[in-house]
Amino acid sequence: MRALAALLLASIAMPALAAPDLAMVARITDEAMNHGEVVDTAAHLTDRIGPRLTNSPGMRAAERWTQDRFKAWGLTNVRTEGFDFGRGWSVERASVVMQSPRSLRMRTLPVAWTPATPAGGITAPLVVAPMKRPRDFAEWQGKLKGKIVAISFPRPPEDADKPAFKRFDGEAIGKLDEYQQPVTRPDAGDNWLKYLQFGKQVDEFLAKEGALGWVRMSYRDNGLLHGEGYQHRETPKLPGLELTAEDYRRLARLAKGGEVVLTIESQVKFDDSDPNGYNVLADIAGSDPKAGYVMAGAHLDSWVAADGAADNAAGSAVVMEAARILAALKVKPKRTIRFALWSGEEQGLYGSANYIERHFASRPANPDPVKAKLSYDFKLDQFPIEKKADYNLLAAYFNIDNGGGKVRGIHAEGNFAAVPTLREWLSPFASMGVNAVVASPTGGTDHEFMSAIGLPAFQFIQDPLDYDSTVHHSSVDTFDHLRPEDLRQASVILASLLWEAANADKPLPARPLPTKPKATDPFRYQDPAEKE
């Protein structure tokens, strides 16, 4: 009897969770599955517009087109918000041809924001001069004048011992449900800073030594190219191109046995007409101005190797489709529902970080003047956090940026108090394969900095498909690697969660506003390799 009484008292003490709006779930599902446009939206962003590097012509076209679609669907307050970014850059054409010891055209891509070669290209002998650290420069002093320099170590191929395409099973998702204790690291971001600085140091060293240009090796095999580069504020001195791993290894082998002569050509364009990147925003107005708003977001920008399909036209199309679905159903939510297509994500989450600093909260600048000029990452250990007007107005933020795979659940990002509600909202979708709310956080995308200031910001779990193995940032990130049925399913989940969050009695619980944590654990030994 005592145990029964205790259970009854516990049930009374526990607040009841509001059941999902099943009638609205049915309407959303019907609209997505029988009248959906998400596949058409993804195809337009990829096949017709193509790569969308921030401030490039492709990105400007995407900014205009997405606003036009939001307006056509009846959303309100459609607009852009600008932030300082840097130069625009785009590729017209590129080629690398081995002239001797035989003629061979190679697969290549210019490294982003590197300058063009002279018209007709550069023909010169190749020197294989791998450089990983500044101390490597001494070995090559006086040996590079008039040369094209191969700067990567020609690593050997790896065995393909893992499946290239996969979907999550219950065991794999279960491994994600593990709380990760936060680690205080005063040197957090230093390795990233070293990487950025080393790229500049290599360019300056090569130019000083009289080299004419450089090539590097792709970090994946099987003919994939990537072309990432991060000098969007300062233009390198020399043209740089990436070669497939297979072509690069061939050159390295030949160079060990005799002279290799290359012709490299990189025809690229810079655009300094507007240094601002732009986030695209649109609303479905809420009925209660005091109730705040909920948000969904994905980054619209991409790299240039292909069409940016899985990363992240897929997520952008799902966000846009959720907006279209709810607008088509003529919903009247209590809270405003805001849709965000972020820019500058690939270079350091610039667009979402700017929105945070403008609307949610600000942090002091990093005292290191070099770090202060770089991305928001270098502000994450700066306190105190000062709230801004919208901090207490955001009831929930949902981000989608893990490729085009089916949604399987959501990362709670360590926000324990939100877990029961998220599970309740996802409960109607078990037959669609959605049944997980996991404790583990995710990083590297636009919810991260919101979560870092305590806001209820979440990222979806999605089937990996061939995202990590093949398409991420690669030259085959095209529409063919998307799965239409997965895009439709994801649109249903996102639109439904937005509706639930917009009409809930209370916002999703936020975590406490972070304050300066205790210094790094004095008993932790640091592996010297971490400092390299």
WOWOBEL-V351469 format. One record per residue. RES is the residue in three letters. PSI is psi in radians with two decimals (999 if undefined). BURIAL is I if it has 9 or more other C-alpha atoms within 8 Angstrom, else O. Layout:
# WOWOBEL-V351469
res:RES psi:PSI burial:BURIAL
res:RES psi:PSI burial:BURIAL
This chain:
# WOWOBEL-V351469
res:MET psi:-0.69 burial:O
res:ARG psi:-0.73 burial:O
res:ALA psi:-0.70 burial:O
res:LEU psi:-0.72 burial:O
res:ALA psi:-0.68 burial:O
res:ALA psi:-0.72 burial:O
res:LEU psi:-0.71 burial:O
res:LEU psi:-0.75 burial:O
res:LEU psi:-0.69 burial:O
res:ALA psi:-0.71 burial:O
res:SER psi:-0.58 burial:O
res:ILE psi:-0.67 burial:O
res:ALA psi:-0.56 burial:O
res:MET psi:2.24 burial:O
res:PRO psi:2.42 burial:O
res:ALA psi:2.42 burial:O
res:LEU psi:2.39 burial:O
res:ALA psi:2.29 burial:O
res:ALA psi:2.56 burial:O
res:PRO psi:2.66 burial:O
res:ASP psi:1.56 burial:O
res:LEU psi:-0.55 burial:O
res:ALA psi:-0.71 burial:O
res:MET psi:-0.63 burial:O
res:VAL psi:-0.75 burial:I
res:ALA psi:-0.72 burial:O
res:ARG psi:-0.74 burial:I
res:ILE psi:-0.77 burial:I
res:THR psi:-0.77 burial:I
res:ASP psi:-0.80 burial:I
res:GLU psi:-0.71 burial:I
res:ALA psi:-0.76 burial:I
res:MET psi:-0.56 burial:O
res:ASN psi:-0.29 burial:O
res:HIS psi:0.33 burial:O
res:GLY psi:2.71 burial:I
res:GLU psi:0.15 burial:O
res:VAL psi:-0.63 burial:I
res:VAL psi:-0.73 burial:I
res:ASP psi:-0.70 burial:O
res:THR psi:-0.81 burial:I
res:ALA psi:-0.68 burial:I
res:ALA psi:-0.68 burial:I
res:HIS psi:-0.78 burial:I
res:LEU psi:-0.56 burial:I
res:THR psi:-1.07 burial:I
res:ASP psi:-0.70 burial:I
res:ARG psi:-0.79 burial:O
res:ILE psi:-0.81 burial:I
res:GLY psi:-2.67 burial:I
res:PRO psi:2.55 burial:I
res:ARG psi:1.02 burial:I
res:LEU psi:2.40 burial:I
res:THR psi:2.28 burial:I
res:ASN psi:0.17 burial:I
res:SER psi:2.90 burial:I
res:PRO psi:-0.64 burial:I
res:GLY psi:-0.72 burial:I
res:MET psi:-0.69 burial:I
res:ARG psi:-0.71 burial:I
res:ALA psi:-0.71 burial:I
res:ALA psi:-0.66 burial:I
res:GLU psi:-0.73 burial:I
res:ARG psi:-0.81 burial:O
res:TRP psi:-0.75 burial:O
res:THR psi:-0.65 burial:I
res:GLN psi:-0.72 burial:I
res:ASP psi:-0.70 burial:O
res:ARG psi:-0.78 burial:O
res:PHE psi:-0.77 burial:I
res:LYS psi:-0.72 burial:I
res:ALA psi:-0.55 burial:O
res:TRP psi:-0.10 burial:I
res:GLY psi:0.23 burial:O
res:LEU psi:2.79 burial:I
res:THR psi:2.92 burial:I
res:ASN psi:0.68 burial:O
res:VAL psi:2.23 burial:I
res:ARG psi:3.03 burial:O
res:THR psi:2.66 burial:O
res:GLU psi:2.16 burial:O
res:GLY psi:2.75 burial:O
res:PHE psi:2.65 burial:I
res:ASP psi:2.22 burial:O
res:PHE psi:-1.09 burial:I
res:GLY psi:-2.76 burial:I
res:ARG psi:2.51 burial:I
res:GLY psi:2.72 burial:I
res:TRP psi:2.42 burial:I
res:SER psi:2.78 burial:I
res:VAL psi:2.30 burial:I
res:GLU psi:-0.89 burial:O
res:ARG psi:2.82 burial:O
res:ALA psi:2.63 burial:I
res:SER psi:2.60 burial:I
res:VAL psi:2.16 burial:I
res:VAL psi:2.19 burial:I
res:MET psi:2.13 burial:I
res:GLN psi:-0.62 burial:I
res:SER psi:2.55 burial:I
res:PRO psi:-0.08 burial:O
res:ARG psi:2.93 burial:O
res:SER psi:2.21 burial:O
res:LEU psi:2.17 burial:O
res:ARG psi:2.35 burial:O
res:MET psi:2.83 burial:I
res:ARG psi:2.24 burial:I
res:THR psi:2.91 burial:I
res:LEU psi:2.34 burial:I
res:PRO psi:2.53 burial:I
res:VAL psi:2.31 burial:I
res:ALA psi:2.38 burial:I
res:TRP psi:0.17 burial:I
res:THR psi:2.68 burial:I
res:PRO psi:2.95 burial:I
res:ALA psi:2.77 burial:I
res:THR psi:2.87 burial:I
res:PRO psi:2.72 burial:O
res:ALA psi:2.35 burial:O
res:GLY psi:-0.22 burial:O
res:GLY psi:-3.03 burial:I
res:ILE psi:2.22 burial:I
res:THR psi:2.19 burial:O
res:ALA psi:2.82 burial:I
res:PRO psi:2.66 burial:I
res:LEU psi:2.40 burial:I
res:VAL psi:2.18 burial:I
res:VAL psi:1.89 burial:I
res:ALA psi:1.35 burial:I
res:PRO psi:2.38 burial:I
res:MET psi:2.11 burial:I
res:LYS psi:-0.42 burial:O
res:ARG psi:2.75 burial:O
res:PRO psi:-0.51 burial:I
res:ARG psi:-0.26 burial:O
res:ASP psi:-0.30 burial:I
res:PHE psi:-0.63 burial:I
res:ALA psi:-0.61 burial:O
res:GLU psi:-0.43 burial:O
res:TRP psi:0.08 burial:I
res:GLN psi:2.33 burial:O
res:GLY psi:0.13 burial:O
res:LYS psi:0.04 burial:O
res:LEU psi:-0.04 burial:I
res:LYS psi:2.26 burial:I
res:GLY psi:0.26 burial:I
res:LYS psi:2.77 burial:I
res:ILE psi:2.24 burial:I
res:VAL psi:2.24 burial:I
res:ALA psi:1.91 burial:I
res:ILE psi:-0.14 burial:I
res:SER psi:2.58 burial:I
res:PHE psi:2.25 burial:O
res:PRO psi:1.38 burial:I
res:ARG psi:2.60 burial:O
res:PRO psi:2.78 burial:O
res:PRO psi:2.66 burial:O
res:GLU psi:2.63 burial:O
res:ASP psi:2.38 burial:O
res:ALA psi:1.42 burial:O
res:ASP psi:0.16 burial:O
res:LYS psi:2.62 burial:O
res:PRO psi:2.42 burial:O
res:ALA psi:-0.40 burial:O
res:PHE psi:2.26 burial:O
res:LYS psi:2.72 burial:I
res:ARG psi:2.66 burial:O
res:PHE psi:2.44 burial:I
res:ASP psi:3.12 burial:O
res:GLY psi:-0.63 burial:O
res:GLU psi:-0.76 burial:O
res:ALA psi:-0.72 burial:O
res:ILE psi:-0.64 burial:I
res:GLY psi:-0.56 burial:O
res:LYS psi:-0.35 burial:O
res:LEU psi:-0.29 burial:I
res:ASP psi:1.16 burial:I
res:GLU psi:2.15 burial:O
res:TYR psi:2.36 burial:O
res:GLN psi:2.05 burial:O
res:GLN psi:2.39 burial:O
res:PRO psi:2.51 burial:O
res:VAL psi:2.20 burial:O
res:THR psi:2.07 burial:I
res:ARG psi:1.82 burial:O
res:PRO psi:-0.32 burial:O
res:ASP psi:0.25 burial:O
res:ALA psi:2.29 burial:O
res:GLY psi:-0.16 burial:O
res:ASP psi:-0.66 burial:O
res:ASN psi:-0.67 burial:I
res:TRP psi:-0.70 burial:O
res:LEU psi:-0.76 burial:I
res:LYS psi:-0.69 burial:O
res:TYR psi:-0.82 burial:O
res:LEU psi:-0.76 burial:I
res:GLN psi:-0.64 burial:O
res:PHE psi:-0.64 burial:I
res:GLY psi:-0.74 burial:O
res:LYS psi:-0.70 burial:I
res:GLN psi:-0.70 burial:I
res:VAL psi:-0.82 burial:I
res:ASP psi:-0.80 burial:I
res:GLU psi:-0.69 burial:I
res:PHE psi:-0.81 burial:I
res:LEU psi:-0.75 burial:I
res:ALA psi:-0.76 burial:I
res:LYS psi:-0.62 burial:O
res:GLU psi:-0.10 burial:I
res:GLY psi:0.29 burial:I
res:ALA psi:2.72 burial:I
res:LEU psi:-0.39 burial:I
res:GLY psi:3.08 burial:I
res:TRP psi:2.75 burial:I
res:VAL psi:2.65 burial:I
res:ARG psi:2.94 burial:I
res:MET psi:2.38 burial:I
res:SER psi:2.57 burial:I
res:TYR psi:0.02 burial:O
res:ARG psi:2.71 burial:I
res:ASP psi:-2.95 burial:I
res:ASN psi:0.61 burial:O
res:GLY psi:0.20 burial:I
res:LEU psi:2.49 burial:I
res:LEU psi:2.77 burial:I
res:HIS psi:-0.98 burial:I
res:GLY psi:0.26 burial:I
res:GLU psi:2.47 burial:O
res:GLY psi:2.64 burial:O
res:TYR psi:0.30 burial:O
res:GLN psi:0.95 burial:I
res:HIS psi:-0.13 burial:I
res:ARG psi:-0.51 burial:O
res:GLU psi:2.16 burial:O
res:THR psi:2.22 burial:I
res:PRO psi:2.84 burial:I
res:LYS psi:-0.57 burial:I
res:LEU psi:2.57 burial:I
res:PRO psi:2.48 burial:I
res:GLY psi:2.43 burial:I
res:LEU psi:2.66 burial:I
res:GLU psi:2.42 burial:I
res:LEU psi:2.67 burial:I
res:THR psi:2.69 burial:I
res:ALA psi:-0.68 burial:I
res:GLU psi:-0.76 burial:I
res:ASP psi:-0.67 burial:I
res:TYR psi:-0.77 burial:I
res:ARG psi:-0.68 burial:I
res:ARG psi:-0.80 burial:O
res:LEU psi:-0.74 burial:I
res:ALA psi:-0.71 burial:I
res:ARG psi:-0.77 burial:O
res:LEU psi:-0.65 burial:I
res:ALA psi:-0.43 burial:I
res:LYS psi:-0.39 burial:O
res:GLY psi:-0.04 burial:O
res:GLY psi:-3.08 burial:O
res:GLU psi:2.42 burial:I
res:VAL psi:2.26 burial:I
res:VAL psi:2.29 burial:I
res:LEU psi:2.67 burial:I
res:THR psi:2.07 burial:I
res:ILE psi:2.39 burial:I
res:GLU psi:2.28 burial:I
res:SER psi:1.89 burial:I
res:GLN psi:1.84 burial:I
res:VAL psi:2.87 burial:I
res:LYS psi:2.41 burial:I
res:PHE psi:2.63 burial:I
res:ASP psi:1.97 burial:I
res:ASP psi:0.29 burial:O
res:SER psi:-0.49 burial:O
res:ASP psi:1.93 burial:O
res:PRO psi:-0.02 burial:I
res:ASN psi:2.37 burial:I
res:GLY psi:2.83 burial:I
res:TYR psi:2.21 burial:I
res:ASN psi:2.46 burial:I
res:VAL psi:2.22 burial:I
res:LEU psi:2.56 burial:I
res:ALA psi:2.65 burial:I
res:ASP psi:2.63 burial:I
res:ILE psi:1.98 burial:I
res:ALA psi:2.45 burial:I
res:GLY psi:2.82 burial:I
res:SER psi:-0.32 burial:I
res:ASP psi:1.77 burial:O
res:PRO psi:-0.40 burial:O
res:LYS psi:-0.11 burial:O
res:ALA psi:-0.14 burial:O
res:GLY psi:-2.73 burial:I
res:TYR psi:2.81 burial:I
res:VAL psi:2.76 burial:I
res:MET psi:2.64 burial:I
res:ALA psi:2.49 burial:I
res:GLY psi:2.71 burial:I
res:ALA psi:2.72 burial:I
res:HIS psi:2.34 burial:I
res:LEU psi:-0.44 burial:I
res:ASP psi:2.86 burial:I
res:SER psi:3.08 burial:I
res:TRP psi:-3.08 burial:I
res:VAL psi:-0.01 burial:I
res:ALA psi:-0.59 burial:I
res:ALA psi:-2.47 burial:I
res:ASP psi:0.11 burial:I
res:GLY psi:0.82 burial:I
res:ALA psi:-1.12 burial:I
res:ALA psi:-0.48 burial:I
res:ASP psi:1.54 burial:I
res:ASN psi:0.78 burial:I
res:ALA psi:-0.56 burial:I
res:ALA psi:-0.92 burial:I
res:GLY psi:-0.70 burial:I
res:SER psi:-0.73 burial:I
res:ALA psi:-0.65 burial:I
res:VAL psi:-0.75 burial:I
res:VAL psi:-0.79 burial:I
res:MET psi:-0.66 burial:I
res:GLU psi:-0.66 burial:I
res:ALA psi:-0.69 burial:I
res:ALA psi:-0.77 burial:I
res:ARG psi:-0.77 burial:I
res:ILE psi:-0.90 burial:I
res:LEU psi:-0.62 burial:I
res:ALA psi:-0.70 burial:I
res:ALA psi:-0.54 burial:O
res:LEU psi:-0.02 burial:O
res:LYS psi:0.83 burial:O
res:VAL psi:2.73 burial:O
res:LYS psi:1.39 burial:O
res:PRO psi:2.77 burial:I
res:LYS psi:-0.81 burial:I
res:ARG psi:2.62 burial:I
res:THR psi:2.46 burial:I
res:ILE psi:2.08 burial:I
res:ARG psi:2.38 burial:I
res:PHE psi:2.29 burial:I
res:ALA psi:2.28 burial:I
res:LEU psi:1.89 burial:I
res:TRP psi:2.68 burial:I
res:SER psi:2.83 burial:I
res:GLY psi:0.28 burial:I
res:GLU psi:-0.73 burial:I
res:GLU psi:-0.38 burial:O
res:GLN psi:-0.02 burial:O
res:GLY psi:0.55 burial:I
res:LEU psi:0.65 burial:I
res:TYR psi:-0.76 burial:I
res:GLY psi:-0.86 burial:I
res:SER psi:-0.60 burial:I
res:ALA psi:-0.69 burial:I
res:ASN psi:-0.70 burial:I
res:TYR psi:-0.73 burial:I
res:ILE psi:-0.88 burial:I
res:GLU psi:-0.53 burial:I
res:ARG psi:-0.64 burial:I
res:HIS psi:-0.60 burial:I
res:PHE psi:-0.98 burial:I
res:ALA psi:2.72 burial:I
res:SER psi:2.66 burial:I
res:ARG psi:2.71 burial:I
res:PRO psi:2.68 burial:I
res:ALA psi:2.63 burial:O
res:ASN psi:2.32 burial:I
res:PRO psi:-0.34 burial:O
res:ASP psi:2.04 burial:O
res:PRO psi:-0.48 burial:O
res:VAL psi:-0.84 burial:O
res:LYS psi:-0.57 burial:I
res:ALA psi:-0.45 burial:I
res:LYS psi:-0.15 burial:O
res:LEU psi:-2.77 burial:O
res:SER psi:2.97 burial:I
res:TYR psi:-0.37 burial:I
res:ASP psi:-0.63 burial:O
res:PHE psi:0.13 burial:I
res:LYS psi:-0.09 burial:I
res:LEU psi:-0.35 burial:O
res:ASP psi:0.34 burial:O
res:GLN psi:2.31 burial:I
res:PHE psi:2.75 burial:O
res:PRO psi:2.81 burial:O
res:ILE psi:2.20 burial:I
res:GLU psi:2.03 burial:O
res:LYS psi:2.59 burial:O
res:LYS psi:-3.09 burial:I
res:ALA psi:-0.67 burial:O
res:ASP psi:-0.04 burial:I
res:TYR psi:-0.84 burial:I
res:ASN psi:0.02 burial:O
res:LEU psi:-0.34 burial:I
res:LEU psi:1.99 burial:I
res:ALA psi:-0.42 burial:I
res:ALA psi:2.58 burial:I
res:TYR psi:2.28 burial:I
res:PHE psi:2.18 burial:I
res:ASN psi:2.51 burial:I
res:ILE psi:1.98 burial:I
res:ASP psi:0.93 burial:I
res:ASN psi:0.68 burial:I
res:GLY psi:-2.86 burial:I
res:GLY psi:0.26 burial:I
res:GLY psi:2.85 burial:I
res:LYS psi:2.46 burial:I
res:VAL psi:2.29 burial:I
res:ARG psi:-0.13 burial:I
res:GLY psi:-2.69 burial:I
res:ILE psi:2.53 burial:I
res:HIS psi:2.17 burial:I
res:ALA psi:-0.18 burial:I
res:GLU psi:0.61 burial:I
res:GLY psi:0.12 burial:I
res:ASN psi:1.46 burial:I
res:PHE psi:-0.66 burial:O
res:ALA psi:-0.41 burial:O
res:ALA psi:-0.23 burial:I
res:VAL psi:-0.87 burial:I
res:PRO psi:-0.70 burial:O
res:THR psi:-0.75 burial:I
res:LEU psi:-0.71 burial:I
res:ARG psi:-0.72 burial:I
res:GLU psi:-0.77 burial:I
res:TRP psi:-0.52 burial:I
res:LEU psi:-0.16 burial:I
res:SER psi:-0.53 burial:I
res:PRO psi:-0.16 burial:O
res:PHE psi:0.37 burial:I
res:ALA psi:-0.65 burial:I
res:SER psi:-0.26 burial:O
res:MET psi:0.06 burial:O
res:GLY psi:0.24 burial:O
res:VAL psi:1.90 burial:I
res:ASN psi:0.33 burial:I
res:ALA psi:2.28 burial:I
res:VAL psi:1.93 burial:I
res:VAL psi:2.71 burial:I
res:ALA psi:-0.51 burial:I
res:SER psi:2.53 burial:I
res:PRO psi:2.90 burial:I
res:THR psi:2.72 burial:O
res:GLY psi:3.14 burial:O
res:GLY psi:0.27 burial:O
res:THR psi:-3.10 burial:O
res:ASP psi:-0.19 burial:I
res:HIS psi:-0.29 burial:I
res:GLU psi:-0.84 burial:I
res:PHE psi:-0.44 burial:I
res:MET psi:-0.82 burial:I
res:SER psi:-0.58 burial:I
res:ALA psi:-0.29 burial:I
res:ILE psi:0.30 burial:I
res:GLY psi:-0.07 burial:I
res:LEU psi:2.67 burial:I
res:PRO psi:1.43 burial:I
res:ALA psi:2.34 burial:I
res:PHE psi:2.66 burial:I
res:GLN psi:2.47 burial:I
res:PHE psi:2.63 burial:I
res:ILE psi:2.28 burial:I
res:GLN psi:2.62 burial:I
res:ASP psi:2.35 burial:I
res:PRO psi:-0.53 burial:I
res:LEU psi:-2.24 burial:I
res:ASP psi:0.50 burial:I
res:TYR psi:-1.01 burial:I
res:ASP psi:-0.60 burial:O
res:SER psi:-0.52 burial:O
res:THR psi:-0.96 burial:I
res:VAL psi:-0.39 burial:I
res:HIS psi:2.05 burial:I
res:HIS psi:0.28 burial:I
res:SER psi:3.01 burial:I
res:SER psi:0.01 burial:I
res:VAL psi:0.35 burial:I
res:ASP psi:1.30 burial:I
res:THR psi:3.02 burial:I
res:PHE psi:-0.56 burial:I
res:ASP psi:-0.40 burial:O
res:HIS psi:0.04 burial:I
res:LEU psi:2.76 burial:I
res:ARG psi:1.91 burial:I
res:PRO psi:-0.71 burial:O
res:GLU psi:-0.56 burial:O
res:ASP psi:-0.67 burial:I
res:LEU psi:-0.70 burial:I
res:ARG psi:-0.77 burial:I
res:GLN psi:-0.77 burial:I
res:ALA psi:-0.62 burial:I
res:SER psi:-0.68 burial:I
res:VAL psi:-0.81 burial:I
res:ILE psi:-0.83 burial:I
res:LEU psi:-0.83 burial:I
res:ALA psi:-0.66 burial:I
res:SER psi:-0.76 burial:I
res:LEU psi:-0.65 burial:I
res:LEU psi:-0.73 burial:I
res:TRP psi:-0.79 burial:I
res:GLU psi:-0.80 burial:I
res:ALA psi:-0.59 burial:I
res:ALA psi:-0.36 burial:I
res:ASN psi:0.02 burial:I
res:ALA psi:2.64 burial:O
res:ASP psi:-0.66 burial:O
res:LYS psi:2.68 burial:O
res:PRO psi:2.78 burial:I
res:LEU psi:2.48 burial:I
res:PRO psi:2.42 burial:O
res:ALA psi:2.75 burial:I
res:ARG psi:2.89 burial:O
res:PRO psi:2.58 burial:O
res:LEU psi:2.13 burial:O
res:PRO psi:2.51 burial:O
res:THR psi:2.98 burial:O
res:LYS psi:2.13 burial:O
res:PRO psi:2.99 burial:O
res:LYS psi:2.64 burial:O
res:ALA psi:2.92 burial:O
res:THR psi:2.46 burial:I
res:ASP psi:2.04 burial:O
res:PRO psi:-0.23 burial:O
res:PHE psi:0.05 burial:O
res:ARG psi:2.19 burial:O
res:TYR psi:2.42 burial:O
res:GLN psi:2.24 burial:O
res:ASP psi:2.20 burial:O
res:PRO psi:-0.48 burial:O
res:ALA psi:-0.45 burial:O
res:GLU psi:-0.40 burial:O
res:LYS psi:-0.19 burial:O
res:GLU psi:999 burial:O
